[in-house]
């Protein structure tokens, strides 16, 4: 937990520094007509850097004091696997969406997750996996005319 | 008298058949969203915003507000029957709500909680109805320095209310402002922090951030804990209602106190969570020796529920009058308003009187209808949680993806959503508060232009933020709120030595 705290503080500090550099190049001072475009984000970045230095120092001090292996874990024991089982398939769904469109990607995602992770019976898997995306397709794309992403090949796969 | 006639007109607007239908649909969706883990009011509203584009603005706003009220009611069902608080402010309810449900009085616990919600709501709406016009009138005198001062006050109050560490709250706020400023600068039109990439030019939409941070992040938290649904069966009988009403009358002082605490803290951003805990604490302090708290005592349900809903309702007040949302859900609703081209703030009262009073009227109607719906169908809503999590989870992610995409019809937003989900998970774990970040993201443009205009007015002199008569006390109060806990801690340390 504390280790993660220090790392996250460092990452945030890095973001702050990137913001500082970028806005300083844009101009963060007083221009012809008042504050320049980089003015406001520059000071926000400054705030981030200052605060994250303090957070980092505090976390680092606790980390030093802590005997190795005794600290509280960031993710509870056995908690990482289920998170990855959600994260990786959903990232896969997003990538598939680029290719075959959101609704079709969801059919695969729903079925995969229900069957492999949820261990749900095949009939339910197929019923839910087809009905839910179909229902949303009708509601969004057809009724409310809000087009969902169809990906590269989507328009050939759903021709109606 | 002006208020009264406006109010009656507003009630008329909200009682039109179409608006009434929209309200019922909104409440239904809101309760479902509130009951489901991983989705909350903020998410529900964020996902529904694209659908509201096809509606007239009044109906759209009524829909969003009713989702909010519904989620407030529905959140308690989840915490009482399953001991899973759907939202942070519902944690205090689980202390006594779940034990009471386990003792076989789930029905009574549900009735108690919804009735307390109702009372909290009424107190909040009375406040809204009578004070909103006054505050709006006052806020008309605001110039850029005053608006900036209100922003400073808002965010400095939030550093103390948000999480455990004020530094981390401050980081969350700064990051929110930075995210808001990515893309085209509103004043000069220059591109900021895009690093030459096209996707960053469009900036970050706060709705996507809300869906990712609250929705996806919450799902990660839920699966990490290995969600075990051990629900208590609920059935609401007439006896439950009778007893609950009796308890409410018996503990009327606690009820009123809870509602008032809720309303008072709810006006400040992020106030609902501390309000519910504070109300619970007060009830415990007042009745601690008479009642067994933690084992299903009625006041332990009444106080936090009244406070939570009171806070939720009174969060509408600063949103409508000052354009500063008091909670993440309100921030989303305000975003919806802005999409319709309606800038929340004092001018809204002047220019769109019917619209504003329509919303206030619908607060009354929506909360009343919500109460009836929860009382009548609580077991039905609770049965949603009987659906296996393996089915709910991918479906929730799907709905979130639709919501994220539909805001701007940009594919990149779905990628951002997953990214924000991971960030939300890490932030929750490491005690970085999320709500202030979302509020900063929503208010970013407004705060920035106010600060810049104020500085131009003052020719670069930051003393303009201390301009009397209005900005001065606000900024001083902000500095005081920001610095006081540090000073008092320092003094205590010094005295201890």
Interface residues (C-beta under 8 A of the other chain):
Chain A: X1 X4 X5 X8 X12 X15 X16 X19 X22 X23 X26 X30 X33 X34 X35 X36 X37 X38 X39 X40 X41 X44 X45 X47 X48 X51 X52 X54 X55 X74 X75 X76 X78 X79 X80 X82 X83 X85 X86 X87 X89 X90 X91 X93 X94 X97 X98 X102 X106 X109 X110 X113 X114 X117 X118 X119 X120 X124 X128 X132 X133 X136 X140 X144 X145 X146 X147 X148 X149
Chain B: X50 X51 X53 X54 X165 X167 X168 X170 X171 X174 X175 X177 X178 X181 X185 X187 X188 X190 X192 X193 X195 X216 X219 X220 X223 X224 X225 X226 X388 X389 X390 X391 X393 X394 X395 X397 X398 X399 X401 X402 X405 X406 X409 X411 X414 X415 X418 X421 X422 X425 X426 X429 X430 X448 X451 X452 X455 X456 X460
